[in-house]
Amino acid sequence: MKESKMSTHLSGGRLNVALVQETMRKDLLNLLQLCEGPKVTIWDEWLAGPVGLVAQYALLKEHEVTDMFPLRPGSLPTISVKHIVFIARPKLVLMDLVADYIISLRAKQNLPVEFHLFFVPRKSELCEKHLTNRGIINNLTIQEFKCDIFPFDSDVMSLELQNDFRENYLEGDPTCIYNAAQAIRTIQQLYGIIPRVFGKGTAAKQVWDLLCKLNKEEQGTEPKGSPTSCIDHLLLLDRAVDFTSVMATQLTYEGLIDELFGIKNSTATFPEHKFISPEDPTPEATAREKRRIILNSSEELFAELRDCNFTAVGAALSKKAHLIKTQLDERHNEKSVQEIKQFVSRLPQMLANKQSLATHTAIAEYIKETIDTFDFHDTVQCEEDFLNCVDNEKVCSFIEDLIAQKVPLTKILRLICLQCVTGSGLKPKVLEYYKKELVQVYGLKTWLTLCNFEKCGLLKPQTGSRQYNVLRKTLHLTMDESDLEREKSYLSSKYTPLTVRLSEHIAKNKGWSGIQDVLNLLPGPTVDELQTLQPRMARRNSISSDNSSSAETPRVILVFFLGGCTYNEISALRSISQQEDSNVEFVILTTKLINGNTFVESLMDID
């Protein structure tokens, strides 16, 4: 069955993330069944990819969805089905598109059509009022598709909010706080009440306060959900607590794919030319195309490679190639009929592994082309200096050269912001110099972007204290080559994200005890709350621990990044879980999967 195949990579951890997928999929199919007969869906383009992780088009076709169209300006072809279903987020600009479509279709065709609007994840009074003003509210049947969490892997889920950090910190729109609080309620309804809640940062406190308020409004004083949870701790982390980890270049295999090609909804798009096979009859035409590749743990080789520092990927691919060659060469050694039958039964998997190896070898070649350049090497070296507090007090000559070359503004802003956050601000003269140079070279509109960065705390003048340097030493955020060799760092990197160190402390100490001084150096309030006093009993909706040989069942910590999370941070948390002495499993929930480029671009004011 298609459905079970879709969710196999989601159920491999102690928390059965497939349960989220099954719940959201069931809600969507139930809503579609309300529209009896053939139907067409018109999708908010932002949602089409994430919802594809919940229910693919093949499944929707089985439920009489005859066609799908994107919700964008312009007219649709003539539609001859009875039901037209709009699936969109509650945003006014999208409501205008819905209204335009309905008015256009009514004028164009006389066939009886029923219009439906599924708001994702919740209705909005403002949007309904807008539809009323456009005169089409009476033509619409409105429902809620409460899909507020999208499952990416067995340990990664995302709300996929488009510009949540910008909306919260720049525009004063707290909708993302509400969506985050509701997502936690969804998690607790599925997996039980999480007994301990920790958090750091303004957004973390806002989410916790709103969660308590929502619980009191609907359930008296008790949060909704089973009193026994398979999640031990919830850690809420505001992105503003750690900008450093976003601005630094990710150096893991998956992180570099995201940096260079972008990963959207577990899918990356690459140029085709390195994937062309010798048998291809039209290699020139094929080379102009793009190759879309799904990246998740359902592919064994990618699961092995994704969290590795890229320097280790070449050796891992060579080892895999040797193993596959050895397995395929076994066919020459098979003597008996039984041995030949066994080989034939294993052959499809071997060939799939061979194809997987070819795919990731091609991807690694694309990455290597970039990271072998002087430009990439110099950029990483500059970042490394800033992370180690080397030369971050003065104007950086490398940044000056980049401005003179007029490289993309995103790259320069990432480096300046990294210099600022690692220096706990920039000296006023340095900050003014950068501002002047950027405005002169990139135009006056750059000034609005710089104002946005200042408002968010990414650019600021230096004050007396040097918080980052103290944090760097206290939490061992950076390591040199000798430290890496001696400690056999689980990160294979010279920098450990601050968010990961905080998560690690919660895992080892079951709370904030011992790092109060460190927490005081970070912006925003600290959360340390008990949700329920009931003792933990059998775990719900998790893999049974009956087969576990360990004396203590591994604890599950849900780390919720408010404002976005990078693949590098996910890799680091996985690596902690995989250490020999670890008795914890991290599950990551984030408002959005981001990298330095997408984060910076979300804060820019561009035409």
Secondary structure by P-SEA (a helix, b strand, c coil): caaaaaccccccccccaaaaaaaaaaaaaaaaaaacccbbbbccccaaaaaaacccaaaaaaacccccccccccccccccccbbbbbbcccaaaaaaaaaaaaaaaaccccbbbbbbbccccccaaaaaaaaaacccccccccccccccccccccccccccccccccccccccaaaaaaaaaaaaaaaaacccccbbbbbcaaaaaaaaaaaaaaaacccccccccccccccbbbbbbccccccccccccccaaaaaaacccccccbbbbccccccccccccaaaaaabbbbbbbccccaaaaacccccccaaaaaaaaaaaaaaaaaacccccccaaaaaaaaaaaaaaaaaaaaaaaaaaaaaaaaaacccaaaaaaaaaaaaaaaccccccccaaaaaaaaacccaaaaaaaaaaaaaaaccccaaaaaaaaaaaaaacccaaaaaaaaaaaaccccccccccaaaaaaaaacccccaaaaaaaccccccccccaaaaaaaaaaacccccccaaaaaaccbbbbbbbcccccccccccccccccccccccbbbbbbbbcccccaaaaaaaaaaaacccccbbbbbbccccccaaaaaaaacccc
